[in-house]
Amino acid sequence: PPPWPRFCWRHQLLEFSTRYRVVALDLRGCGASEKPPGKESYRPEVLLEDIREVIELLGTPEGHAGATSGTPKCILVGHDWGGALAWELATSHPDLVEKLVIISVAHRAIMTRFIAWPPAQLLRSSYMFLFQLPWLPELLLSMADFELLKTSLTGSQTGIQNPARQLTESELDAYLYGLSQPGGLTPPINYYRSIFSDAPVPCERPPCPTLVLWGTRDAFLDARLVPCLRRFVAPDA
């Protein structure tokens, strides 16, 4: 599915706000953030610059050990597209990231290599190839009141399997609200249209302590990708 809006972090924000200053971002093209036209606006290097600027603007909270150092520090948490970008930001700007948490996403260097292998991953990644086409993905996803997207989020194959945690109608409406606005689908899909850009993918590992969380029943990413991620986790950090 398209990238997730900050609404999806509401439970984590409530839990961790008692101990930390917590901020969830709508990346450009998502939720309430601006949606510049053209897929060039969604290249990874552009998105990384957005995140860097936000971290520097927010600064380090008062009372934190690094509050007087002059360089803001954060514990960076990312899922899906946000996680792919978090891997790279922690490498390109190690002075900004104290700790890194990655949820169910491979490093982009791994994903672009294994997107079509093993065969099970090719099947799970098939939507990414569809998203390379102009206008057709937007048409298919919006048909029948966004039924395809609704099914991907609530169906028995790709939806949440725990009955107690399945999305309610109001939660589903909140997720679809931004996507259902005029032109709302194109910016998120442009993330995928830019993933195969000719810019080199950084392959260095972040120097900070890194925690990787991965669902063994993830519908879109094969668990066999996980061992490949060890090269991007500093062993002694």
Residue pairs with C-beta under 8 A, 6 or more apart in sequence:
1 149
1 152
1 153
2 30
2 149
2 179
2 185
2 188
2 189
2 191
3 27
3 29
3 30
3 80
3 81
3 82
3 188
3 191
4 30
4 79
4 80
4 81
4 82
4 175
5 26
5 30
5 31
5 32
5 175
5 178
6 24
6 25
6 26
6 30
6 31
7 31
7 174
7 175
8 175
9 24
12 22
12 24
12 77
13 22
13 24
16 22
20 61
20 75
21 61
23 54
23 58
25 33
25 51
25 54
25 82
26 32
26 33
27 33
27 47
27 50
27 51
27 81
27 82
27 85
28 34
28 35
28 36
28 41
28 42
28 46
28 47
28 50
28 187
29 35
29 36
29 41
29 42
29 187
29 188
29 190
29 191
30 178
30 187
30 188
31 178
32 178
35 183
35 184
35 186
35 187
36 187
38 190
39 190
39 193
39 194
40 46
40 194
41 187
41 190
42 187
42 190
42 191
42 193
42 194
43 194
43 197
43 199
44 84
44 85
44 88
44 108
44 194
44 195
44 197
44 199
45 199
47 85
47 191
48 85
48 88
48 89
48 92
51 85
51 86
51 89
52 89
52 93
52 96
55 72
55 74
55 76
55 93
55 96
56 72
56 96
58 72
58 74
59 72
60 66
60 67
60 69
60 71
60 72
60 73
60 74
61 67
64 73
66 72
66 73
66 98
71 95
71 96
72 96
73 95
73 96
73 97
73 98
74 96
74 97
74 98
75 97
75 98
75 99
75 100
75 101
76 86
76 89
76 90
76 96
76 97
76 99
76 100
76 101
77 86
77 100
77 101
77 103
78 84
78 85
78 86
78 87
78 101
78 102
78 103
78 105
79 102
79 103
79 104
79 105
80 103
80 104
80 105
81 105
81 191
83 102
83 103
83 104
83 105
84 105
84 106
84 107
84 108
84 111
86 97
86 100
86 101
86 102
87 100
87 102
87 105
87 107
87 108
87 206
87 232
88 107
88 108
88 202
89 96
89 97
90 97
90 100
90 206
90 207
90 208
90 210
91 202
91 204
91 205
91 206
92 202
94 206
94 207
94 208
97 206
97 208
98 208
99 208
99 209
99 210
99 211
100 206
100 208
100 209
100 210
100 211
101 210
101 211
101 213
102 210
102 211
102 212
102 213
102 229
103 213
103 214
104 213
104 214
104 215
104 218
104 221
105 111
105 221
106 114
106 221
106 225
106 228
106 229
107 229
107 232
108 195
108 201
109 201
109 202
109 203
109 232
110 225
110 228
110 229
110 232
111 225
112 195
112 196
112 201
114 121
114 225
114 228
115 121
115 122
115 125
115 128
116 122
116 125
118 222
118 224
120 222
121 221
121 222
121 224
121 225
124 219
124 220
124 221
124 222
125 220
128 192
128 195
130 136
130 137
130 140
131 137
131 189
131 192
131 193
132 192
132 193
132 196
137 185
137 189
138 185
138 186
138 189
140 148
141 148
141 149
141 179
141 185
142 180
142 185
146 176
146 179
146 180
149 176
149 179
150 172
150 176
151 158
151 159
152 158
152 159
153 159
153 160
153 167
153 172
153 175
154 160
154 166
154 167
154 172
157 219
158 219
158 220
159 166
159 167
160 166
160 167
161 217
167 175
178 184
179 185
179 188
205 231
205 232
205 233
205 234
206 232
206 234
206 237
207 234
207 237
208 234
208 237
209 234
209 237
210 232
210 233
210 234
210 237
212 226
212 229
212 233
214 221
214 223
214 226
216 223
